[in-house]
Amino acid sequence: MSAPASQPEAPAVVVHGLQRRYGERTVIGGLDLRIARGEFVALLGESGCGKTTLLRALAGLDAIDGGRIDGPRQPAVVFQEHRLLPWDSLWRNVSLGLDETTGKALAQAALAEVGLGDRLDDWPRNLSGGQAQRVALARALVREPRLLLLDEPFAALDALTRIRMHGLVKELVRRHRPGVLLVTHDVDEAVALADRVLVMRDGAIASEYAVSPEANARRTHPDATALREALLAELGVAADSVPA
């Protein structure tokens, strides 16, 4: 007797015909989006195109005026600012909202994953910017979320720290397999991290690009160079005007 076929894995989130208006202005109009578990999607677009509005709607922080979002009620979110509570230790920041009896052990494991397992009782004021964002990632992933939303979390970091954070995030996503939506203005960041890059324009997904593993791994690979040029052209920027 053959074994029963395994059920297909539910996606991290599916968006159907999403609409969002502010007064008379339509910010998002009829947007569709699907992100699979373990898939890393980057979202690019000019300021004001609706990227942050979409992320806030997915996070449950903003109402919608039409359409439907089929996803977790409380996805994990990491913002550009780490938003750690200065009066709580690192482990208490990570375990915020968890059961008191298991919270510390879960926080310790999560902090160890981001390289801060020996700093449980330290305070946010003693951290560098990169370390604070590591704690924010630990706090986001400690609940094993189905959907992880990243709102330009590396924008304020120096270049070397940003590269290290990229490697850490890729490893954490591989290990925990949330679906990820990264809102960014950085084309190179999108190419380095994402499986798929979306370009948003006037409240809709204007185009999408698959990213090869080779482009992820090496910025100078021809796939990465070609994709970078295509994305910059989509955004109305000449490739030779941006430092390589």
C-alpha angles and dihedrals in degrees: 000000000000121000115256115262113258117250115253113255115258114246120252091240140346122198120198121195095328116195129186126175135182106203108305094343119095108214097175121020123188097330121178123195138164125188120185126216109274093016119129113210123183121202120208131179144127119286111280096025093116104263097128092040089057093048092049090050091051089048092053091242095115132044121239127222099209145353127044139273116208104193145095117316092228113028119182116261131194115191132196088259112058093224094206117166105248094207094056130074119247095260092050090050091052095044095046108146095008125121110281094229096056102022098091094049091048091047091050091053092047093048090048089055091058094045098258101099091126094055101067096127096037123110131242092242089067095058132095118231092262093048091050090053089050089057090048089054091048090051091050096048100039090088093051093239123206090216128034119194118198117193105194091303095170100042095102096047126098117255098260094046089048091055091050090049091051090057092047094049093049091052094046092049090049090051100043100029102213118160106252133209113188118191108203143152091207113098093190091052091052092051093046096050112025135085087199132019121207124196115209122205130173094349097311139086102262098183144345135211132198114227118218121224087242091057090049092051103044128030092202095052112118090241090056093046093049093046092047091053092047092050094047089050089051088053093047096249124129110236093223090057092063120075111250 
